[in-house]
């Protein structure tokens, strides 16, 4: 009974895998056709759909707009103004002296006393003239102290009107401003940094797509190997079962053959799941919908011809196009501009100003009868910094310290990049040697397996010998595929580190061509 169930289980699994393979080769007509992509196709899609690439391109636009906004400071800044004021309590104005001056017996101080003193000589001459004419006119007498106080500081009068309107236009434009001019240069450096960061995003995206693409090929190679192992196990189990039925194989061989089939099934499912997960990762890096049916073109063996790299040339590789070093160089230029800006804060600035306004003051809201008074001026404004509490000096010192920090960071980054290049080259060299050794191992393991299989079929070897030969063959195939995968991944990382993509003949960044 157990034998029948085992045979039925193996038969059902075989039919399931066969049906799945047939489904892959001839899918139903109503299903969506799978898009088979080459590595170049995957890179092309990723560079147009990847989120990080889109964000980097938008950052370029943002810095471009910021640069244009800096240029706007060179043009006249024109503003229109308008105001309305309602007087709650008018201001009181007093004409005359205070109480203390009048209490001193000086005959009424303030404006009245001054007026009386001025009238004394005039009154004398008038009286002389009147004497000659014979008219009786009483002479001029100054007002008394009480009269003076009643019309002086004790009584004030309100000035101004209840409503005040003002409207006009003002304009200002800098003529000499060294800080502003240098800030424009700093904005241009920010735009250059954004472009370099966009190139860095593209380089990273290309590397991720390559690694994901190679991971899919590696998973498919593993699935193919484990599938072959399963098929061989099923075939060997069939031969063992036939021999066991005719009493030519022991029950131990039969049990081992059946166990080999059972052990091969999880490996097949795990390998198949790894292929699906690798495809999802590839679609995520490309920036497309995860429900899109895609597949990769070719196999890892197609890239074996690329495993030829001049190690000495890699050791002499230049970091001139490395995106990290280029970004640090741009940041150093930005700090140099920052030092200049802080230094220019000690220099004078000159600007021209213009203003034209219309004013009206009334007690009512009869706009048609308002009398508008114009007022305008044009002038120059010169600002000379004298003392700012050593703020500018400390700002310059701070910027210079940042320059020193960036220089140390650049030295350390270059050292780490050199180590990274050496590591990638060593990885590539090791995997080249491993691949050639694994190639010979695969040939010998395949030959040993064929001999063991034939020997087992004629009864000259045991199932253990066949299993050992199968294990060696499997490990050899996986080692060869793993060597190719490791080499291509290290090469992709090295290419990203050297950063020769999106650079024109003059060494400038060209994001349109690759």
RABELCOR-V87496 format. One record per backbone hydrogen bond with DSSP energy under -0.5 kcal/mol. NH is the residue of the N-H (numbers start at 1). CO is the residue of the C=O. If there is no record, write none. Layout:
BEGIN
nh->NH co->CO
nh->NH co->CO
END
This chain:
BEGIN
nh->5 co->1
nh->6 co->2
nh->7 co->3
nh->8 co->4
nh->9 co->5
nh->10 co->6
nh->11 co->7
nh->12 co->8
nh->13 co->9
nh->14 co->10
nh->15 co->11
nh->16 co->12
nh->17 co->13
nh->18 co->14
nh->19 co->15
nh->20 co->16
nh->21 co->17
nh->22 co->18
nh->23 co->19
nh->24 co->20
nh->25 co->21
nh->26 co->22
nh->31 co->28
nh->35 co->293
nh->36 co->34
nh->37 co->35
nh->37 co->295
nh->42 co->38
nh->43 co->39
nh->44 co->40
nh->45 co->41
nh->46 co->42
nh->47 co->43
nh->48 co->44
nh->48 co->45
nh->49 co->45
nh->50 co->46
nh->54 co->50
nh->55 co->51
nh->56 co->52
nh->57 co->53
nh->58 co->54
nh->59 co->55
nh->60 co->56
nh->61 co->57
nh->62 co->58
nh->63 co->59
nh->64 co->60
nh->65 co->61
nh->66 co->62
nh->67 co->63
nh->68 co->64
nh->69 co->65
nh->70 co->66
nh->71 co->67
nh->72 co->68
nh->73 co->70
nh->74 co->71
nh->75 co->72
nh->77 co->172
nh->78 co->76
nh->79 co->170
nh->81 co->168
nh->83 co->166
nh->85 co->164
nh->87 co->85
nh->87 co->162
nh->91 co->159
nh->93 co->157
nh->96 co->94
nh->102 co->98
nh->103 co->99
nh->104 co->101
nh->105 co->102
nh->106 co->101
nh->112 co->109
nh->113 co->109
nh->114 co->110
nh->115 co->111
nh->116 co->112
nh->117 co->113
nh->118 co->114
nh->119 co->115
nh->120 co->116
nh->121 co->117
nh->122 co->118
nh->123 co->119
nh->124 co->120
nh->125 co->121
nh->126 co->122
nh->127 co->123
nh->128 co->124
nh->129 co->125
nh->130 co->126
nh->131 co->127
nh->132 co->128
nh->133 co->129
nh->133 co->130
nh->134 co->130
nh->135 co->130
nh->137 co->135
nh->148 co->144
nh->149 co->145
nh->150 co->146
nh->151 co->147
nh->152 co->149
nh->153 co->97
nh->154 co->149
nh->155 co->152
nh->157 co->93
nh->159 co->91
nh->163 co->362
nh->164 co->85
nh->165 co->360
nh->166 co->83
nh->167 co->358
nh->168 co->81
nh->169 co->356
nh->170 co->79
nh->171 co->354
nh->172 co->77
nh->173 co->352
nh->174 co->73
nh->175 co->350
nh->176 co->350
nh->181 co->177
nh->182 co->178
nh->183 co->179
nh->184 co->180
nh->185 co->181
nh->186 co->182
nh->187 co->183
nh->188 co->184
nh->189 co->185
nh->190 co->186
nh->191 co->187
nh->192 co->188
nh->193 co->189
nh->194 co->190
nh->195 co->191
nh->196 co->192
nh->197 co->193
nh->198 co->194
nh->199 co->195
nh->200 co->196
nh->201 co->197
nh->202 co->198
nh->203 co->199
nh->204 co->200
nh->205 co->201
nh->206 co->202
nh->207 co->203
nh->208 co->204
nh->209 co->205
nh->210 co->206
nh->211 co->207
nh->212 co->208
nh->213 co->209
nh->214 co->210
nh->215 co->211
nh->216 co->212
nh->217 co->213
nh->218 co->214
nh->219 co->215
nh->220 co->216
nh->221 co->217
nh->222 co->218
nh->223 co->219
nh->224 co->220
nh->225 co->221
nh->226 co->222
nh->227 co->223
nh->228 co->224
nh->229 co->225
nh->230 co->226
nh->231 co->227
nh->232 co->228
nh->233 co->229
nh->234 co->230
nh->235 co->231
nh->236 co->232
nh->237 co->233
nh->238 co->234
nh->239 co->235
nh->240 co->236
nh->241 co->237
nh->242 co->238
nh->243 co->239
nh->244 co->240
nh->245 co->241
nh->246 co->242
nh->247 co->244
nh->248 co->243
nh->249 co->243
nh->254 co->250
nh->255 co->251
nh->256 co->252
nh->257 co->253
nh->258 co->254
nh->259 co->255
nh->260 co->256
nh->261 co->257
nh->262 co->258
nh->263 co->259
nh->264 co->260
nh->265 co->261
nh->266 co->262
nh->267 co->263
nh->268 co->264
nh->269 co->265
nh->270 co->266
nh->271 co->267
nh->272 co->268
nh->273 co->269
nh->274 co->270
nh->275 co->271
nh->276 co->272
nh->277 co->273
nh->278 co->274
nh->279 co->275
nh->280 co->276
nh->281 co->277
nh->282 co->278
nh->283 co->279
nh->284 co->280
nh->285 co->281
nh->286 co->282
nh->287 co->283
nh->288 co->283
nh->292 co->289
nh->294 co->292
nh->295 co->35
nh->297 co->37
nh->302 co->299
nh->303 co->300
nh->304 co->301
nh->306 co->303
nh->307 co->304
nh->308 co->306
nh->311 co->309
nh->314 co->310
nh->315 co->311
nh->316 co->312
nh->317 co->314
nh->322 co->319
nh->326 co->322
nh->327 co->323
nh->328 co->324
nh->329 co->325
nh->330 co->326
nh->331 co->327
nh->332 co->328
nh->333 co->329
nh->334 co->330
nh->335 co->331
nh->336 co->332
nh->337 co->333
nh->338 co->334
nh->339 co->335
nh->340 co->336
nh->341 co->337
nh->342 co->338
nh->343 co->339
nh->344 co->340
nh->345 co->341
nh->346 co->343
nh->347 co->344
nh->349 co->383
nh->350 co->176
nh->351 co->381
nh->352 co->173
nh->353 co->379
nh->354 co->171
nh->355 co->377
nh->356 co->169
nh->357 co->375
nh->358 co->167
nh->359 co->373
nh->360 co->165
nh->362 co->163
nh->367 co->365
nh->369 co->366
nh->370 co->367
nh->372 co->370
nh->373 co->359
nh->374 co->372
nh->375 co->357
nh->377 co->355
nh->379 co->353
nh->381 co->351
nh->382 co->380
nh->383 co->349
nh->384 co->382
nh->385 co->383
nh->391 co->388
nh->394 co->390
nh->395 co->391
nh->396 co->392
nh->397 co->393
nh->398 co->394
nh->399 co->395
nh->400 co->396
nh->401 co->397
nh->402 co->398
nh->403 co->399
nh->404 co->400
nh->405 co->401
nh->406 co->402
nh->407 co->403
nh->408 co->404
nh->409 co->405
nh->410 co->406
nh->411 co->407
nh->412 co->408
nh->413 co->409
nh->414 co->410
nh->415 co->411
nh->416 co->412
nh->417 co->413
nh->418 co->414
nh->419 co->415
nh->420 co->416
nh->421 co->417
nh->422 co->418
nh->423 co->419
nh->424 co->420
nh->425 co->421
nh->426 co->422
nh->427 co->423
nh->428 co->424
nh->429 co->425
nh->430 co->426
nh->431 co->427
nh->432 co->428
nh->433 co->429
nh->434 co->430
nh->435 co->431
nh->436 co->432
nh->437 co->433
nh->438 co->434
nh->439 co->435
nh->440 co->436
nh->441 co->437
nh->442 co->438
nh->443 co->439
nh->444 co->440
nh->445 co->441
nh->446 co->442
nh->447 co->443
nh->448 co->444
nh->449 co->445
nh->450 co->446
nh->451 co->447
nh->452 co->448
nh->453 co->449
nh->454 co->450
nh->455 co->451
nh->456 co->452
nh->457 co->453
nh->458 co->454
nh->459 co->456
nh->460 co->455
nh->461 co->455
nh->466 co->462
nh->467 co->463
nh->468 co->464
nh->469 co->465
nh->470 co->466
nh->471 co->467
nh->472 co->468
nh->473 co->469
nh->474 co->470
nh->475 co->471
nh->476 co->472
nh->477 co->473
nh->478 co->474
nh->479 co->475
nh->480 co->476
nh->481 co->477
nh->482 co->478
nh->483 co->479
nh->484 co->480
nh->485 co->481
nh->486 co->482
nh->487 co->483
nh->488 co->484
nh->489 co->485
nh->490 co->486
nh->491 co->487
nh->492 co->488
nh->493 co->489
nh->494 co->490
nh->495 co->491
nh->496 co->492
nh->497 co->493
nh->498 co->494
nh->499 co->495
nh->500 co->495
nh->503 co->500
nh->504 co->508
nh->507 co->504
nh->510 co->502
END
